[in-house]
Every structure is written in C-alpha cells, then in structure tokens.
C-alpha cells in the first residue's frame, strides 16, 4: 500500500510574521505617519525579543513604510506625492504582468472564488461599507497575483504594495469615483474569465492609475 506524503508545514521566520503584523498596523492607521515606534512596548505586545522586531523593522524600511534613523530610532514614514509618483507606475507594470500570467494559469475553481468575492464586494459598495469593500478588493487582487504562479513577481509586488494600500486607505473616494472603480472591477473580472491576458493587463494598469489620481487629489486638498 502506498503512503501519501503530506506537504511540509511552512514555518515562517519570526521577523517575517512580525513584519506582516506591523505592516497591517501601518496600513490600517493604527500607527500614524511620523509616529515613533516604542520597541519595548511592541516587544511586550508581541511577546518577542528586540532582535526579530528590529529585523522586521528593516524589512518595512526597505518597503518605504518605516524610516530608520541612526541613534534616533524608528518612525512611521510619511507618505508624499513623490513616493506615490515613484511607486505607482512600477506597481502598475507589475499588476499588468500578474494579470497576463494569471490568465495563463488560473483554474476554474479560482475564477469561481474571485467571482464570489467580487459579488460580495459589490454588495459592500451598495451598502456603503468602504472598509469591508477595500478588504474584499485586496483579496481579489491577491488572488490574481497568486494565480500568476510567479513567486518572484509576488515578492516584487509585496515590496511596493504597502505604500499603495496605505495610500488607498488615506483617500476618501467620492461617490462618482467609487462607482467608477466598481465598474472597472466588472471589466477586470470579465477579462479574467475570458482569459484575455492583454486586455486584463491594460485594465489593471488603468485601474491603478485612476487610484493614484484619487489619492493625489485627496492629498492636495
């Protein structure tokens, strides 16, 4: 009798787990721009030593979410228009590529799951639940990225996605822009279901460009 060997359990380095926690705290606004991170308090909160916490901070510094200053500690980086102009075009190119690759590799089960998330997202839009809408929106984009089956691309997007997500949470979308964003997602889903990689690449890039303009408008008001 053959014995099926189970897949090994993934054990992530502690500093990566901590980086995820801190990233969410920054993106969700729990840690404000310019706020200094209290290492002792965070170590107590997470039940860790300073070594993995500092490693996590270094990771987030490379993503532009934290600023490390010698002898002055670590603070949450402030988001500037220059940061957005630098990050969004690169992110747009990466999202376009992820869309092309996803159309080549996505399964019917993954498509069905994305359709389900899309329908739930539209309901959140109709009820005006913006934060819940954003969370479902993120899941959809993450599933498209996962379907690309390219770990290198995923890692490159991760290095920029924190700034993009943070910018989105900072901007209050007008009813007109929110409606347009939902319509854009309808087209994205249609292209994905048709496995039209070139069309999806264009739509994802335009979708992110429109998002950038929304954020810039909010920051300059």
Rosetta silent file (secondary structure, phi, psi, omega in degrees, C-alpha in Angstrom):
SEQUENCE: XXXXXXXXXXXXXXXXXXXXXXXXXXXXXXXXXXXXXXXXXXXXXXXXXXXXXXXXXXXXXXXXXXXXXXXXXXXXXXXXXXXXXXXXXXXXXXXXXXXXXXXXXXXXXXXXXXXXXXXXXXXXXXXXXXXXXXXXXXXXXXXXXXXXXXXXXXXXXXXXXXXXXXXXXXXXXXXXXXXXXXXXXXXXXXXXXXXXXXXXXXXXXXXXXXXXXXXXXXXXX
SCORE:     score description
SCORE:     0.000 S_00000001
   1 L     0.000  129.225  179.828    0.000    0.000    0.000 S_00000001
   2 L   -81.493  143.793  179.890    1.407    3.378   -0.988 S_00000001
   3 L  -110.090  124.200  179.966    1.508    6.101    1.615 S_00000001
   4 L   -76.331  127.519 -179.764    0.816    9.649    0.523 S_00000001
   5 L   -86.212  124.562 -178.738    3.416   12.026    1.876 S_00000001
   6 L   -72.464  149.626  177.242    1.894   15.170    3.322 S_00000001
   7 L   -66.351  141.629 -178.946    3.225   18.528    2.246 S_00000001
   8 L   -64.685  146.170  178.717    5.626   20.015    4.793 S_00000001
   9 L   -76.417  128.981 -179.058    4.214   22.643    7.147 S_00000001
  10 L   -73.044  127.181  176.457    5.511   26.084    6.314 S_00000001
  11 L  -116.857  102.988 -176.291    7.415   27.643    9.187 S_00000001
  12 L   -81.583  143.853  174.992    7.963   31.323    8.503 S_00000001
  13 L   -56.995  143.232 -175.920   10.788   33.226   10.171 S_00000001
  14 H   -59.201  -37.431 -177.693    9.540   35.193   13.166 S_00000001
  15 H   -66.749  -28.171  176.094   10.689   38.529   11.760 S_00000001
  16 H   -70.312  -38.454  177.066    8.528   37.973    8.655 S_00000001
  17 H   -63.566  -44.395  178.582    5.485   37.307   10.840 S_00000001
  18 H   -64.253  -38.901  177.955    6.223   40.475   12.812 S_00000001
  19 H   -60.298  -40.344  177.662    6.690   42.446    9.587 S_00000001
  20 H   -61.448  -44.481 -178.936    3.202   41.358    8.491 S_00000001
  21 H   -62.601  -47.627 -179.636    1.707   42.491   11.797 S_00000001
  22 H   -65.558  -38.009  179.596    3.415   45.875   11.700 S_00000001
  23 H   -59.392  -45.615  179.106    2.572   46.341    8.019 S_00000001
  24 H   -64.069  -39.270 -179.859   -1.125   45.903    8.765 S_00000001
  25 H   -63.728  -36.235  179.375   -0.918   48.312   11.717 S_00000001
  26 H   -73.670  -47.692 -177.276    0.627   50.977    9.476 S_00000001
  27 H   -63.246  -39.254 -177.908   -1.714   50.450    6.529 S_00000001
  28 L   -82.083   -2.299  176.184   -4.807   50.423    8.762 S_00000001
  29 L    87.787    5.353  176.797   -3.718   53.599   10.536 S_00000001
  30 L   -66.210  -31.624  174.055   -3.018   52.073   13.955 S_00000001
  31 L  -112.149  118.034 -172.379    0.473   53.532   13.636 S_00000001
  32 L   -85.531  153.603  176.071    0.291   57.103   12.335 S_00000001
  33 L   -54.928  131.872 -179.606    2.714   58.814    9.920 S_00000001
  34 L    87.606  -10.325 -178.574    5.607   60.307   11.886 S_00000001
  35 L   -72.427  135.680  178.442    4.881   58.196   14.971 S_00000001
  36 E   -84.366  133.720 -179.628    7.947   56.774   16.719 S_00000001
  37 L   -81.039  127.608  178.364    7.834   53.040   17.366 S_00000001
  38 L   -90.035  102.353 -174.921    8.317   52.093   21.012 S_00000001
  39 H   -58.072  -45.501 -176.867   10.423   48.940   20.812 S_00000001
  40 H   -60.844  -45.066 -179.161    9.886   47.902   24.424 S_00000001
  41 H   -65.818  -39.977  179.575    6.112   48.208   24.189 S_00000001
  42 H   -67.623  -37.881  177.561    5.969   46.340   20.878 S_00000001
  43 H   -61.872  -41.748  178.403    8.158   43.541   22.248 S_00000001
  44 H   -68.030  -40.076 -179.806    5.780   43.174   25.188 S_00000001
  45 H   -63.208  -41.679 -176.988    2.740   43.344   22.927 S_00000001
  46 H   -93.428  -11.322 -179.094    4.025   40.633   20.587 S_00000001
  47 L    68.798   42.736 -177.425    5.886   38.600   23.208 S_00000001
  48 L  -131.928  168.991  175.006    9.212   38.717   21.338 S_00000001
  49 L   -86.788  175.163 -177.168   12.758   39.917   21.862 S_00000001
  50 H   -72.481  -27.122 -175.495   14.199   43.011   20.186 S_00000001
  51 H   -60.324  -55.561  179.178   16.225   41.067   17.605 S_00000001
  52 H   -66.168  -29.854  178.741   13.331   39.757   15.429 S_00000001
  53 H   -65.515  -43.421  179.796   11.456   43.041   15.921 S_00000001
  54 H   -67.560  -34.171  175.533   14.391   45.040   14.586 S_00000001
  55 H   -64.619  -39.465  177.875   14.737   42.648   11.655 S_00000001
  56 H   -64.140  -39.938  178.488   11.061   43.218   10.876 S_00000001
  57 H   -62.637  -37.553  178.350   11.603   46.965   11.021 S_00000001
  58 H   -63.924  -39.306  178.135   14.419   46.674    8.496 S_00000001
  59 H   -60.459  -46.785 -177.255   12.094   44.813    6.125 S_00000001
  60 H   -72.278  -24.739  175.027    9.466   47.541    6.362 S_00000001
  61 H   -67.159  -37.505  178.079   12.098   50.229    5.932 S_00000001
  62 H   -68.634  -23.181  178.213   13.003   48.711    2.546 S_00000001
  63 L   -86.688   -4.377  179.789    9.295   48.908    1.632 S_00000001
  64 L    82.860   10.419 -178.900    9.210   52.612    2.477 S_00000001
  65 L   -90.350  -27.766  179.022    6.805   52.161    5.386 S_00000001
  66 E  -123.623  155.876  176.892    9.292   52.881    8.177 S_00000001
  67 E  -122.575  119.377  178.898   12.205   55.253    8.474 S_00000001
  68 E   -97.836  125.600  179.558   15.293   54.141   10.412 S_00000001
  69 E  -122.450  122.239 -179.464   17.495   56.926   11.759 S_00000001
  70 L   -53.278  130.798  177.191   20.810   56.114   13.488 S_00000001
  71 L    67.342    4.628 -179.911   20.667   56.874   17.220 S_00000001
  72 L  -125.806   -1.349  175.561   17.110   58.185   16.886 S_00000001
  73 E    87.918 -155.848 -172.345   15.116   55.001   16.457 S_00000001
  74 E  -126.286  132.767  178.321   12.376   54.095   14.019 S_00000001
  75 E  -128.238  157.591  176.072    9.364   56.134   12.893 S_00000001
  76 E   -72.240  126.266 -177.344    6.445   55.530   10.542 S_00000001
  77 L   -67.376  143.291  174.708    7.336   57.109    7.207 S_00000001
  78 L   -82.939  142.951 -177.489    5.194   59.956    5.945 S_00000001
  79 L   -91.757  122.906 -178.251    3.568   59.399    2.569 S_00000001
  80 L  -115.539  164.821  176.792    4.446   62.055   -0.008 S_00000001
  81 H   -62.141  -34.963  178.660    3.381   62.751   -3.575 S_00000001
  82 H   -63.439  -39.419  177.411    6.923   61.899   -4.668 S_00000001
  83 H   -60.233  -44.599 -177.628    6.567   58.448   -3.047 S_00000001
  84 H   -66.140  -45.266 -179.682    3.335   57.841   -4.935 S_00000001
  85 H   -63.230  -27.881  178.918    4.699   59.030   -8.274 S_00000001
  86 H   -80.097  -42.881 -171.617    7.643   56.687   -7.802 S_00000001
  87 H   -82.705  -40.563 -170.760    5.784   53.593   -6.612 S_00000001
  88 H   -64.615  -42.433  178.774    2.523   53.548   -8.573 S_00000001
  89 H   -61.704  -37.866  178.030    3.916   53.281  -12.142 S_00000001
  90 H   -66.843  -43.811  179.359    6.106   50.353  -11.097 S_00000001
  91 H   -62.875  -37.395  178.550    3.203   48.723   -9.296 S_00000001
  92 H   -61.988  -42.310  178.753    1.037   49.244  -12.383 S_00000001
  93 H   -65.123  -39.287  179.887    3.557   47.412  -14.568 S_00000001
  94 H   -68.341  -40.104  178.503    3.763   44.552  -12.063 S_00000001
  95 H   -65.764  -38.479  177.849   -0.025   44.274  -11.802 S_00000001
  96 H   -60.768  -44.197  178.829   -0.296   44.218  -15.588 S_00000001
  97 H   -65.137  -40.637  179.182    2.185   41.353  -15.749 S_00000001
  98 H   -62.453  -35.940  177.849    0.389   39.465  -12.987 S_00000001
  99 H   -65.843  -42.958  178.369   -2.844   39.765  -14.983 S_00000001
 100 H   -61.281  -45.943 -178.416   -1.242   38.365  -18.124 S_00000001
 101 H   -69.311  -37.387  179.949    0.265   35.426  -16.248 S_00000001
 102 H   -60.726  -39.865 -179.940   -2.911   34.791  -14.265 S_00000001
 103 H   -63.798  -24.319  178.755   -4.894   34.364  -17.483 S_00000001
 104 H   -80.997  -28.779 -168.887   -2.450   31.626  -18.487 S_00000001
 105 H  -119.056  -14.079 -172.771   -2.596   29.693  -15.226 S_00000001
 106 L   -63.899  144.466 -179.850   -5.826   30.415  -13.341 S_00000001
 107 L   -96.716  164.659  177.308   -8.129   27.467  -12.599 S_00000001
 108 H   -62.577  -36.240  179.870  -11.909   27.332  -12.855 S_00000001
 109 H   -65.328  -40.253  178.324  -12.094   26.985   -9.060 S_00000001
 110 H   -66.558  -39.540  177.187  -10.034   30.149   -8.591 S_00000001
 111 H   -61.643  -42.159  179.675  -12.235   32.013  -11.061 S_00000001
 112 H   -63.380  -39.637  179.202  -15.327   30.925   -9.163 S_00000001
 113 H   -66.708  -40.189  178.651  -13.818   32.135   -5.889 S_00000001
 114 H   -66.573  -39.123  176.625  -12.928   35.512   -7.402 S_00000001
 115 H   -60.693  -42.152  178.959  -16.455   35.845   -8.772 S_00000001
 116 H   -62.676  -45.583  179.272  -17.806   35.151   -5.282 S_00000001
 117 H   -63.420  -39.150  179.033  -15.523   37.784   -3.741 S_00000001
 118 H   -62.017  -45.288 -179.433  -16.497   40.258   -6.467 S_00000001
 119 H   -62.964  -39.568  177.370  -20.204   39.778   -5.797 S_00000001
 120 H   -66.528  -38.269  179.544  -19.638   40.293   -2.064 S_00000001
 121 H   -63.565  -41.977  179.353  -17.571   43.397   -2.795 S_00000001
 122 H   -62.458  -38.199  178.369  -20.359   44.895   -4.913 S_00000001
 123 H   -64.654  -38.058  177.350  -22.802   44.348   -2.031 S_00000001
 124 H   -65.817  -36.452  176.205  -20.443   46.215    0.304 S_00000001
 125 H   -63.223  -45.088 -178.241  -20.347   49.043   -2.223 S_00000001
 126 H   -64.371  -29.365  179.695  -24.139   49.134   -2.387 S_00000001
 127 H   -93.461   -2.772  177.802  -24.347   49.322    1.418 S_00000001
 128 L    77.536   18.992 -178.861  -21.604   51.955    1.672 S_00000001
 129 L   -88.811   84.266 -171.278  -19.242   49.768    3.733 S_00000001
 130 H   -64.510  -45.609 -177.202  -15.964   51.187    2.412 S_00000001
 131 H   -63.935  -42.479  177.699  -13.506   49.386    4.708 S_00000001
 132 H   -65.239  -36.246  176.596  -15.125   45.984    4.067 S_00000001
 133 H   -59.950  -46.349 -179.435  -15.131   46.828    0.361 S_00000001
 134 H   -60.241  -42.018 -177.513  -11.384   47.503    0.494 S_00000001
 135 H   -63.173  -42.876  178.514  -10.672   44.197    2.239 S_00000001
 136 H   -68.733  -37.296  176.400  -12.534   42.199   -0.405 S_00000001
 137 H   -58.066  -45.396  179.415  -10.878   44.290   -3.114 S_00000001
 138 H   -62.296  -40.993 -179.962   -7.464   43.348   -1.717 S_00000001
 139 H   -62.095  -39.219  179.275   -8.383   39.662   -1.666 S_00000001
 140 H   -63.560  -48.393 -179.882   -9.346   39.793   -5.344 S_00000001
 141 H   -64.296  -35.494  178.539   -6.084   41.421   -6.373 S_00000001
 142 H   -67.322  -38.567  179.301   -4.143   38.959   -4.208 S_00000001
 143 H   -66.589  -36.190  175.627   -5.897   36.009   -5.847 S_00000001
 144 H   -64.108  -42.571  177.880   -4.996   37.336   -9.302 S_00000001
 145 H   -63.201  -43.335  178.972   -1.392   37.645   -8.162 S_00000001
 146 H   -61.829  -37.910 -178.612   -1.439   34.121   -6.709 S_00000001
 147 H   -68.384  -17.290  178.764   -2.850   32.776   -9.970 S_00000001
 148 L   -68.363  -22.464  177.270    0.166   34.206  -11.810 S_00000001
 149 L    57.969   43.789 -178.503    2.237   31.403  -10.197 S_00000001
 150 L  -137.395   94.760 -177.314    5.335   33.580  -10.033 S_00000001
 151 H   -58.915  -35.118  179.763    6.959   33.935   -6.574 S_00000001
 152 H   -64.847  -44.185  177.501    9.497   36.489   -7.810 S_00000001
 153 H   -62.398  -41.359  179.958    6.736   38.735   -9.126 S_00000001
 154 H   -61.784  -41.090  179.914    4.823   38.311   -5.869 S_00000001
 155 H   -67.137  -38.814  178.542    7.848   39.370   -3.837 S_00000001
 156 H   -65.309  -39.583  178.764    8.413   42.436   -6.001 S_00000001
 157 H   -67.804  -36.944  179.738    4.781   43.483   -5.591 S_00000001
 158 H   -60.033  -36.299 -177.416    4.965   42.957   -1.844 S_00000001
 159 H   -66.724  -17.366 -179.262    7.828   45.433   -1.611 S_00000001
 160 H  -114.985  -20.991 -170.695    5.561   48.172   -3.004 S_00000001
 161 H   -64.252  -28.341  179.948    2.059   47.112   -2.043 S_00000001
 162 H   -60.065  -44.369  179.373    2.288   48.529    1.472 S_00000001
 163 H   -66.547  -38.482 -179.369    2.585   52.075    0.171 S_00000001
 164 H   -66.173  -46.319 -179.812   -0.211   51.511   -2.342 S_00000001
 165 H   -64.958  -40.574  179.778   -2.590   50.049    0.240 S_00000001
 166 H   -63.073  -42.187  179.333   -1.737   52.735    2.749 S_00000001
 167 H   -62.613  -39.707 -178.193   -2.409   55.458    0.192 S_00000001
 168 H   -64.727  -40.606 -179.465   -5.778   53.963   -0.664 S_00000001
 169 H   -69.212  -23.477 -179.372   -6.899   53.930    2.973 S_00000001
 170 H   -78.728  -21.510 -174.339   -5.873   57.580    3.321 S_00000001
 171 L   -99.363  129.724  174.744   -8.066   58.727    0.444 S_00000001
 172 L   -90.155  113.564 -178.422  -11.814   59.096    0.772 S_00000001
 173 L   -72.911  138.125  173.502  -13.325   58.157   -2.580 S_00000001
 174 L   -71.598  158.346  176.930  -16.108   60.330   -3.910 S_00000001
 175 H   -54.243  -38.459 -178.291  -19.357   58.524   -4.828 S_00000001
 176 H   -67.140  -43.736 -179.593  -18.529   59.049   -8.513 S_00000001
 177 H   -68.202  -38.346  179.793  -15.019   57.581   -8.211 S_00000001
 178 H   -63.470  -43.087  178.223  -16.246   54.653   -6.136 S_00000001
 179 H   -61.024  -41.321  179.652  -18.892   53.864   -8.745 S_00000001
 180 H   -66.289  -38.336  179.498  -16.259   54.022  -11.486 S_00000001
 181 H   -62.444  -40.104  178.301  -13.936   51.736   -9.512 S_00000001
 182 H   -65.543  -41.409  177.959  -16.668   49.098   -9.242 S_00000001
 183 H   -62.731  -37.199  176.959  -17.321   49.360  -12.986 S_00000001
 184 H   -63.655  -38.927  179.223  -13.594   48.877  -13.587 S_00000001
 185 H   -68.056  -32.311  174.837  -13.679   45.730  -11.479 S_00000001
 186 H   -59.293  -44.621 -179.336  -16.580   44.411  -13.567 S_00000001
 187 H   -68.538  -37.586  178.093  -14.382   44.729  -16.666 S_00000001
 188 H   -61.393  -44.754  179.725  -11.406   43.174  -14.874 S_00000001
 189 H   -64.300  -41.418  179.552  -13.491   40.154  -13.940 S_00000001
 190 H   -61.461  -43.801 -179.949  -14.831   39.803  -17.489 S_00000001
 191 H   -66.408  -37.283  179.402  -11.312   39.861  -18.960 S_00000001
 192 H   -66.406  -43.859 -179.979  -10.093   37.349  -16.392 S_00000001
 193 H   -66.260  -30.587  176.946  -12.956   34.957  -17.097 S_00000001
 194 L   -81.968   -5.916 -176.998  -12.244   35.262  -20.819 S_00000001
 195 L    54.163   41.211  178.529   -8.557   34.627  -20.039 S_00000001
 196 L   -95.389   88.154 -173.592   -7.733   37.672  -22.147 S_00000001
 197 H   -61.435  -42.578 -178.580   -4.307   38.487  -20.717 S_00000001
 198 H   -65.405  -42.041  178.771   -3.558   41.528  -22.865 S_00000001
 199 H   -65.637  -43.808 -179.528   -6.910   43.113  -22.087 S_00000001
 200 H   -63.972  -38.425  179.089   -6.605   42.375  -18.379 S_00000001
 201 H   -59.654  -44.550  179.614   -3.101   43.876  -18.280 S_00000001
 202 H   -63.837  -44.637 -177.813   -4.398   47.146  -19.711 S_00000001
 203 H   -64.327  -42.479 -179.509   -7.366   47.243  -17.336 S_00000001
 204 H   -65.659  -39.283  179.578   -5.277   46.582  -14.230 S_00000001
 205 H   -66.862  -43.233  178.606   -2.772   49.259  -15.180 S_00000001
 206 H   -65.957  -38.446  179.961   -5.525   51.819  -15.847 S_00000001
 207 H   -60.303  -43.533 -179.924   -7.287   50.845  -12.613 S_00000001
 208 H   -71.078  -36.479  177.853   -4.167   51.588  -10.582 S_00000001
 209 H   -63.248  -39.800  177.564   -3.522   54.848  -12.442 S_00000001
 210 H   -66.768  -35.777  177.832   -7.035   56.013  -11.570 S_00000001
 211 H   -64.667  -41.450  178.329   -6.438   55.017   -7.976 S_00000001
 212 H   -59.438  -45.060 -178.783   -3.268   57.111   -7.922 S_00000001
 213 H   -63.405  -37.841  177.972   -5.134   60.172   -9.167 S_00000001
 214 H   -61.090  -44.681 -179.042   -7.776   59.708   -6.455 S_00000001
 215 H   -66.331  -44.179 -179.151   -5.106   59.584   -3.763 S_00000001
 216 H   -62.790  -39.224  177.897   -3.211   62.573   -5.161 S_00000001
 217 H   -61.777  -39.164 -179.181   -6.422   64.604   -5.264 S_00000001
 218 H   -68.839  -38.290 -177.170   -7.042   63.747   -1.604 S_00000001
 219 H   -74.326  -22.533 -177.478   -3.513   64.658   -0.515 S_00000001
 220 L   -99.093    0.592  179.968   -3.575   68.019   -2.294 S_00000001
 221 L   -70.630    0.000    0.000   -6.970   69.139   -0.994 S_00000001
